[in-house]
Amino acid sequence: MGKIIQCVPNFSEGQDQGTVDKIVEPLKNQEGFKLVGVEPDKDYNRTVVTLLGDGEAMLEPLLKFVEKARDLIDMNKQSGEHPRMGAVDVIPFIPIREATMEDCARLANSLGKRIAEKLAIPIFLYAEAAQTPKRKRLPAIRKGEFEGMKDKIQEETWAPDFGKPAIHPTAGATAVGARLPLIAYNIDLETDDLDIAKKIARAIRGSSGGFKHVQAGPVYLDERGHVQVTMNILNYKQNPIYRIIETVKMEAARYHVNVPSSEIVGLVPQDAVERSLKYYFAVENKPYSDGTPLEVMTKYARTHLLFRDFDVLKIIEANIDIP
């Protein structure tokens, strides 16, 4: 089995399906990797794409993908609930099997350089590909978003790693990085009160005294008519899913608000799901078998972790062909 790398580009269009289809077209039916997920969200006005396979094989199609997004998205007219600074906002490379973080950082550097040179979009390297500690955290780079980046990028301390210190006039700037698998996780609250979501997000995120490896914020979903606590779990081994959703339930109870469901955006490692299922099985005094089939695990996850719109292909390992 060769190296397996995951790449999860996020781009700033989630409302026009025709535009989404055109942007992801260069990533379809390619040799060496699979396009395993395309998840547009109208409220966030953002699409999360998931690729799995040979990282080197992804580079040229990703360049064409960024070019499509540059040509079809005008950030001067774009708005949505998710923070963003570019038409393609972020492109992380993630080691999955037989690949190292160094492999992923090398891919990030190679792609970032090509994007800047060929498409005139400035590139910031982040996470494990960052050249300075200040650029490890994506929120620090993206602070000010597209609207503020025009001035920010001209500051000496925020000059891009590749490209000129000026945003692309319609496509903004892009962050390319290398990181461990994170879990993009949203928890639904049965209320339209955004202030409640703000208070719960503050209680669980690391920056305000909550879980060290959790970034969280509030959002109102027009399409669904309720609020969410939206988050990234940066280290699911230190901050498992069960602990976060149970804490959110506890915090929501003080406001007499129900937690009806949650969602995974993109893919989730099998290990992350199993770690949380073992907690619930222990609570019920039941044994959990390490050989549980992925299909059965998926059913348990919908029941215990309240995952909605969750099927077996949301688990990374279900998308990997094992000889």
C-alpha positions as CSV (number, residue, x, y, z in Angstrom):
1,M,0.0,0.0,0.0
2,G,1.4,3.4,-0.9
3,K,1.2,6.6,1.0
4,I,-2.4,7.8,1.6
5,I,-2.9,11.5,2.1
6,Q,-6.1,13.4,2.8
7,C,-6.7,16.9,1.4
8,V,-9.6,19.0,2.4
9,P,-10.0,22.2,0.4
10,N,-12.7,24.6,1.5
11,F,-14.0,27.2,-1.0
12,S,-16.3,30.1,-0.5
13,E,-19.4,29.1,-2.5
14,G,-22.1,26.8,-1.1
15,Q,-25.3,28.3,-2.5
16,D,-25.2,27.9,-6.3
17,Q,-24.9,24.2,-7.1
18,G,-24.0,24.9,-10.7
19,T,-21.0,26.9,-9.6
20,V,-20.0,24.3,-7.1
21,D,-20.1,21.6,-9.8
22,K,-17.9,23.6,-12.1
23,I,-15.3,24.4,-9.5
24,V,-14.9,20.7,-8.4
25,E,-14.9,19.3,-12.0
26,P,-11.0,19.3,-12.2
27,L,-10.9,17.0,-9.2
28,K,-13.2,14.3,-10.6
29,N,-12.1,11.0,-12.1
30,Q,-8.4,11.5,-11.6
31,E,-5.6,8.9,-11.4
32,G,-4.0,8.4,-8.1
33,F,-6.6,9.8,-5.8
34,K,-10.4,9.8,-5.2
35,L,-12.8,12.7,-4.7
36,V,-14.7,11.2,-1.8
37,G,-16.8,14.2,-0.6
38,V,-18.3,17.5,-1.8
39,E,-20.4,19.2,0.9
40,P,-21.9,22.6,0.1
41,D,-23.7,24.5,2.9
42,K,-25.9,27.4,2.0
43,D,-25.8,29.1,5.4
44,Y,-22.1,29.0,5.6
45,N,-21.9,29.7,1.8
46,R,-19.0,27.3,1.8
47,T,-18.1,23.9,0.3
48,V,-15.9,21.3,1.9
49,V,-14.1,18.9,-0.5
50,T,-12.4,15.7,0.6
51,L,-9.7,14.0,-1.4
52,L,-7.9,10.7,-0.5
53,G,-4.9,9.1,-2.2
54,D,-1.5,10.1,-3.6
55,G,-0.7,13.7,-2.7
56,E,1.6,14.2,-5.6
57,A,-1.2,13.2,-8.0
58,M,-3.5,15.9,-6.5
59,L,-1.2,18.9,-7.2
60,E,-2.0,19.6,-10.8
61,P,-5.8,19.0,-10.5
62,L,-5.8,21.2,-7.3
63,L,-4.1,24.0,-9.3
64,K,-6.9,23.8,-11.9
65,F,-9.5,23.7,-9.1
66,V,-8.1,26.9,-7.5
67,E,-8.1,28.5,-11.0
68,K,-11.8,27.6,-11.5
69,A,-12.7,29.1,-8.1
70,R,-10.7,32.2,-8.8
71,D,-12.6,32.7,-12.1
72,L,-16.1,31.9,-10.7
73,I,-16.1,33.5,-7.2
74,D,-16.0,37.2,-6.5
75,M,-15.2,37.7,-2.9
76,N,-16.3,41.3,-3.1
77,K,-19.9,40.0,-3.4
78,Q,-19.6,36.8,-1.2
79,S,-21.0,36.6,2.3
80,G,-21.8,33.7,4.6
81,E,-21.7,32.6,8.2
82,H,-18.2,31.1,8.0
83,P,-15.0,33.2,8.3
84,R,-13.1,33.4,5.0
85,M,-10.4,35.3,3.3
86,G,-10.4,33.8,-0.2
87,A,-12.3,32.1,-3.0
88,V,-10.4,29.0,-2.0
89,D,-10.0,29.7,1.7
90,V,-7.9,26.8,2.9
91,I,-6.1,23.7,1.6
92,P,-4.8,21.4,4.3
93,F,-2.8,18.2,3.6
94,I,-3.2,15.4,6.2
95,P,-1.2,12.2,6.6
96,I,-3.4,9.1,6.9
97,R,-1.3,6.0,6.1
98,E,2.4,5.5,5.5
99,A,2.7,9.3,5.1
100,T,4.5,11.8,7.3
101,M,3.8,15.3,8.3
102,E,7.0,16.3,6.4
103,D,5.4,14.8,3.3
104,C,2.4,16.9,3.7
105,A,4.4,20.1,4.5
106,R,6.4,19.5,1.3
107,L,3.1,19.2,-0.7
108,A,1.8,22.4,0.9
109,N,4.9,24.3,-0.1
110,S,4.9,22.9,-3.7
111,L,1.2,23.7,-4.2
112,G,1.4,27.2,-2.5
113,K,4.3,28.2,-4.7
114,R,2.5,27.1,-7.9
115,I,-0.7,28.9,-7.0
116,A,1.1,32.2,-6.3
117,E,3.2,32.0,-9.5
118,K,0.5,30.8,-11.9
119,L,-2.7,32.3,-10.5
120,A,-1.4,35.5,-8.7
121,I,-3.1,34.5,-5.4
122,P,-1.0,35.2,-2.3
123,I,-0.4,32.1,-0.1
124,F,0.0,31.8,3.6
125,L,1.5,28.5,4.9
126,Y,-0.1,27.4,8.2
127,A,-0.1,24.7,10.8
128,E,2.9,22.2,10.4
129,A,3.9,23.9,7.1
130,A,4.1,27.3,8.8
131,Q,7.4,29.1,8.5
132,T,6.9,31.0,11.8
133,P,5.1,30.2,15.1
134,K,2.8,33.2,14.5
135,R,1.3,31.4,11.4
136,K,0.6,28.1,13.0
137,R,-3.0,28.9,13.8
138,L,-5.3,29.5,10.9
139,P,-7.6,31.9,12.8
140,A,-4.7,34.2,13.3
141,I,-3.9,34.3,9.6
142,R,-7.5,34.7,8.6
143,K,-8.4,37.4,11.2
144,G,-9.9,40.4,9.4
145,E,-11.1,38.1,6.7
146,F,-11.2,39.1,3.0
147,E,-12.3,42.7,3.8
148,G,-9.4,43.3,6.2
149,M,-6.8,41.3,4.3
150,K,-6.3,44.1,1.8
151,D,-4.5,46.2,4.4
152,K,-3.2,43.4,6.6
153,I,-1.2,41.7,3.9
154,Q,0.8,44.9,3.3
155,E,2.1,44.9,6.9
156,E,5.7,43.5,7.0
157,T,4.8,40.9,9.6
158,W,1.9,39.6,7.4
159,A,3.6,39.4,4.0
160,P,2.6,36.2,2.3
161,D,4.9,33.2,2.1
162,F,4.4,33.1,-1.6
163,G,3.3,35.9,-3.9
164,K,3.1,39.6,-3.7
165,P,1.9,41.5,-0.6
166,A,-1.5,42.3,-2.2
167,I,-4.7,40.2,-2.3
168,H,-6.0,39.0,-5.6
169,P,-8.8,41.6,-6.4
170,T,-11.6,39.0,-6.5
171,A,-10.1,35.8,-5.1
172,G,-8.4,37.2,-2.0
173,A,-5.8,35.0,-0.3
174,T,-5.4,31.3,0.4
175,A,-3.9,29.3,3.3
176,V,-2.2,26.1,2.4
177,G,-1.0,23.8,5.2
178,A,-0.2,20.5,6.7
179,R,-1.9,19.2,9.9
180,L,-3.2,16.2,11.8
181,P,-6.7,15.1,11.1
182,L,-9.2,17.5,12.8
183,I,-12.9,16.9,13.1
184,A,-15.2,19.6,11.8
185,Y,-18.1,19.2,14.1
186,N,-21.4,21.1,14.6
187,I,-23.9,20.6,17.4
188,D,-27.5,21.7,16.8
189,L,-29.5,23.5,19.4
190,E,-33.3,23.5,19.4
191,T,-33.6,27.3,19.6
192,D,-33.2,30.4,17.4
193,D,-31.5,32.3,20.2
194,L,-27.9,33.0,18.9
195,D,-26.9,34.4,22.3
196,I,-27.3,30.9,23.8
197,A,-25.1,29.4,21.2
198,K,-22.5,32.2,21.9
199,K,-22.5,31.4,25.6
200,I,-22.1,27.6,25.0
201,A,-19.4,28.1,22.4
202,R,-17.5,30.3,25.0
203,A,-17.8,27.5,27.6
204,I,-16.3,24.8,25.4
205,R,-13.6,26.5,23.3
206,G,-10.0,26.6,24.5
207,S,-9.4,30.3,24.0
208,S,-11.9,31.2,26.7
209,G,-11.1,28.4,29.2
210,G,-12.9,25.4,27.7
211,F,-11.3,22.4,26.0
212,K,-7.7,23.0,25.0
213,H,-8.0,21.6,21.4
214,V,-11.4,23.0,20.5
215,Q,-12.2,26.1,18.4
216,A,-15.9,27.0,18.6
217,G,-18.4,29.7,17.7
218,P,-22.1,30.3,17.2
219,V,-24.0,30.4,14.0
220,Y,-27.7,30.8,13.0
221,L,-28.9,28.5,10.1
222,D,-31.5,30.1,8.0
223,E,-32.1,26.9,6.1
224,R,-32.9,24.9,9.3
225,G,-34.3,27.7,11.5
226,H,-32.1,27.1,14.5
227,V,-28.6,27.8,15.9
228,Q,-25.5,25.7,16.0
229,V,-22.3,25.6,18.0
230,T,-19.8,25.1,15.2
231,M,-16.3,23.8,16.0
232,N,-13.1,22.2,15.0
233,I,-11.7,19.5,17.3
234,L,-8.0,19.8,16.7
235,N,-7.1,16.7,18.8
236,Y,-9.8,14.2,19.2
237,K,-7.6,12.0,21.5
238,Q,-7.3,14.7,24.0
239,N,-10.8,16.1,23.5
240,P,-13.1,13.2,22.4
241,I,-16.4,13.8,20.7
242,Y,-18.5,12.3,23.5
243,R,-17.0,14.7,26.1
244,I,-17.8,17.7,24.0
245,I,-21.4,16.8,23.1
246,E,-22.2,15.8,26.7
247,T,-20.8,19.1,27.9
248,V,-22.9,21.0,25.3
249,K,-26.0,19.1,26.5
250,M,-25.2,20.0,30.1
251,E,-24.7,23.7,29.2
252,A,-27.8,23.8,27.1
253,A,-29.9,22.4,29.9
254,R,-29.4,25.5,32.0
255,Y,-31.2,27.4,29.2
256,H,-33.9,24.6,28.9
257,V,-32.7,24.0,25.3
258,N,-32.7,20.5,23.7
259,V,-29.7,19.2,21.7
260,P,-31.5,17.1,18.9
261,S,-28.6,16.3,16.6
262,S,-25.1,17.0,15.5
263,E,-23.1,16.7,12.2
264,I,-19.7,15.8,10.9
265,V,-18.5,18.0,8.1
266,G,-16.1,16.2,5.8
267,L,-14.8,12.8,7.1
268,V,-14.0,11.5,10.5
269,P,-11.3,8.9,11.6
270,Q,-12.7,5.5,12.6
271,D,-10.7,5.8,15.8
272,A,-12.4,9.0,16.8
273,V,-15.9,7.4,16.5
274,E,-14.8,4.2,18.3
275,R,-13.3,6.1,21.3
276,S,-16.6,7.8,21.9
277,L,-18.8,4.7,21.3
278,K,-16.7,2.9,23.9
279,Y,-17.7,5.6,26.5
280,Y,-21.4,5.1,25.8
281,F,-21.2,1.3,25.9
282,A,-19.4,1.5,29.2
283,V,-22.1,3.8,30.6
284,E,-24.6,1.1,29.6
285,N,-22.4,-1.7,31.0
286,K,-22.1,-3.3,27.6
287,P,-18.9,-4.7,25.9
288,Y,-17.7,-3.0,22.7
289,S,-16.0,-5.2,20.1
290,D,-13.0,-3.7,18.4
291,G,-14.0,-5.7,15.3
292,T,-17.4,-3.9,15.0
293,P,-18.1,-3.5,11.2
294,L,-18.1,0.1,10.0
295,E,-21.8,-0.2,9.0
296,V,-22.8,-1.1,12.5
297,M,-20.5,1.5,14.0
298,T,-22.3,4.1,11.8
299,K,-25.6,3.1,13.2
300,Y,-24.3,3.4,16.8
301,A,-22.9,6.8,16.0
302,R,-26.2,8.1,14.8
303,T,-27.9,6.8,18.0
304,H,-25.3,7.8,20.6
305,L,-23.5,10.8,19.1
306,L,-26.7,12.1,17.4
307,F,-24.9,12.3,14.0
308,R,-27.4,13.3,11.4
309,D,-26.9,12.8,7.6
310,F,-24.2,10.3,8.6
311,D,-23.4,7.2,6.6
312,V,-20.5,4.8,6.4
313,L,-18.6,6.8,3.8
314,K,-18.2,9.6,6.3
315,I,-15.6,7.4,8.0
316,I,-12.1,7.8,6.4
317,E,-11.3,4.2,6.5
318,A,-14.4,3.2,4.5
319,N,-13.0,5.2,1.6
320,I,-9.6,3.5,1.5
321,D,-9.2,0.5,-0.8
322,I,-7.1,-2.1,1.1
323,P,-5.5,-4.8,-1.1
